[in-house]
Amino acid sequence: MSVECSPQWGASEKTTVVEGTAQSCDTDSREVAETAARGIKRGLKSRHAQLIALGGTIGTGLFVSTGSTLAKGGPGFFLIAYLLMSALVFLIVSSITLTASYLPVEGATPSYFASRYVSKSLGWSMGWFYWYAFGIFVPYELTASTLVIEFWNPPISPAVWITIMLVVVIGLNLLPVSVYGESEFWFASLKVITIVGLLMLSFILFWWGGPGRDRLGFHYWNHPGSFNEYILEGSSGLAVSFWSTLISALLPFSFAPEMLVFCCGEMKSPRRNLPAAAKNFIIRIFVFYIGSAIAIGVICPSDDPGLGSGGSGAGSSPFVLGIKRAGISGLDSVINAAILTSAWSAANAFVYQSSRSLYSMSINGDAPKIFSRCTKKGVPYVAVIASSLFSFLAYLNVNSESGKVFNWLVNLVNTAAFISWISCAVTSLRFQKAFAAQGRSQDDLTYTSRYLQPWASYFCIVAFTLLCLINGFDVFLPDSWSVSSFLSAYIGIPIFLVLYFGHKLTVGRSDPWCIPVDKVDLVTGLDELKADEEDEEAKISMWSKMKKLVKRE
């Protein structure tokens, strides 16, 4: 039996679910208890959430797409873009964590908090936009995986590889979340080990060079140079290069902060573990992403002909190209294998996010109730199956003409990350205003950012709005106009607005544009979450017991 009669804000609290189910469904107590038990389960540990959030976004974006970004801007603009994007991600993580760590109820997603703190229309439009965006990224990553495999020129059709990976990805998401979390933990750990290995290799090449070669140092910063011109010449070309590089640097960071929120609904002791996961996540972002930007600028020149057009998949990876230039044989295949698992893992994470977005909408009345059905182990299997249907679009890329259709489907969400972060910042501002207006105690917040908030949220709204609007600015430059490029860069904006106003002007026409701050629900579910935290904190570790014994002696 599925959880199909949950109240709007109490989907995570068993008592509330039972009462709401009994009143609306008129079932006996046994059926009510079964309904309450058939929700998602909290099976993710803090280490799972940290690595899932980081590893889920370390895919072809960081390993492969960085090549075209380096070619646009050169190592100087490339590093500056990653520094700026990392800083912006730090600010939005602060906003998101402040909002989510207060009431990380079961089924919580960014769209859930938008519905609860801002308006039903914003939450509804975010939820469906998330579901489509994450869903369409699954076949994108599966296709990228087949392109990476082409590096070895196997005599097997790409459709075979797509089928194998598709079965594994869907299968993992149909297992209990603890199994999924553990698999993603090891997938992500492999990515982290790969990144650490590449950083160490870059350090060695910087100081000592490859076999029989001189030390690299900052050679490629001098030849061909630190900053490239792009499209135009002179200072105008440098300005175009900077902004284009900054926008291109978004891809590896896309949806990384949101993954923390999607995990919190199934995380153990989320009010305590989510802030810890967010802090560790930020540290890893700065180390791995900025470290990778420095390493790529050291080992690969920005004028390498392989960047952006060096063949299928990993053939254009700056890491692979740099290793070849260093004269190290065999290692490029090892890195290629790591890139393959990264793309596979990213597809796995996107199925998880897409299905949880659909599940969350279902329990809050924004999607058909059938999608809230769960197994006894707490897996929303109907939502997983529905979200996995996007995966079959990967077969379109087996045929070149069909591949054009698939590219258009992906282009619909080119601005999705910017739109998501703007919406999350707005949600955080409304939460902070409601919290202050209702005189809630600061002790109820498990994550605070006194020196950043609310100014960080305001800054994120302005910065990401600007980046969203200039996402395709280069089509307006001389001799660069293209209708397809324009639509590719901007069509996601009107789609989101159609979703928002479509809901607002129909089923949401009686709702306020923004929930008044004194009417925002900051109470439902809080006591239950606190009780769960207290139970968890009551468990004293062996190390703590030993320290107490030492103090007594």
Secondary structure as GFF3:
##gff-version 3
##sequence-region A 1 553
A	DSSP	alpha_helix	14	25	.	.	.	ID=ss1
A	DSSP	alpha_helix	29	37	.	.	.	ID=ss2
A	DSSP	alpha_helix	46	55	.	.	.	ID=ss3
A	DSSP	alpha_helix	60	63	.	.	.	ID=ss4
A	DSSP	alpha_helix	66	100	.	.	.	ID=ss5
A	DSSP	alpha_helix	110	117	.	.	.	ID=ss6
A	DSSP	alpha_helix	120	149	.	.	.	ID=ss7
A	DSSP	three_ten_helix	150	152	.	.	.	ID=ss8
A	DSSP	alpha_helix	158	173	.	.	.	ID=ss9
A	DSSP	alpha_helix	177	207	.	.	.	ID=ss10
A	DSSP	alpha_helix	219	222	.	.	.	ID=ss11
A	DSSP	alpha_helix	234	248	.	.	.	ID=ss12
A	DSSP	three_ten_helix	251	253	.	.	.	ID=ss13
A	DSSP	alpha_helix	256	264	.	.	.	ID=ss14
A	DSSP	alpha_helix	270	284	.	.	.	ID=ss15
A	DSSP	pi_helix	285	290	.	.	.	ID=ss16
A	DSSP	alpha_helix	291	299	.	.	.	ID=ss17
A	DSSP	three_ten_helix	313	316	.	.	.	ID=ss18
A	DSSP	alpha_helix	318	325	.	.	.	ID=ss19
A	DSSP	alpha_helix	331	363	.	.	.	ID=ss20
A	DSSP	three_ten_helix	369	372	.	.	.	ID=ss21
A	DSSP	alpha_helix	381	388	.	.	.	ID=ss22
A	DSSP	three_ten_helix	389	398	.	.	.	ID=ss23
A	DSSP	alpha_helix	400	411	.	.	.	ID=ss24
A	DSSP	alpha_helix	416	437	.	.	.	ID=ss25
A	DSSP	three_ten_helix	442	444	.	.	.	ID=ss26
A	DSSP	alpha_helix	455	469	.	.	.	ID=ss27
A	DSSP	three_ten_helix	473	476	.	.	.	ID=ss28
A	DSSP	alpha_helix	483	490	.	.	.	ID=ss29
A	DSSP	alpha_helix	492	504	.	.	.	ID=ss30
A	DSSP	three_ten_helix	517	519	.	.	.	ID=ss31
A	DSSP	alpha_helix	526	537	.	.	.	ID=ss32
A	DSSP	alpha_helix	542	552	.	.	.	ID=ss33
###
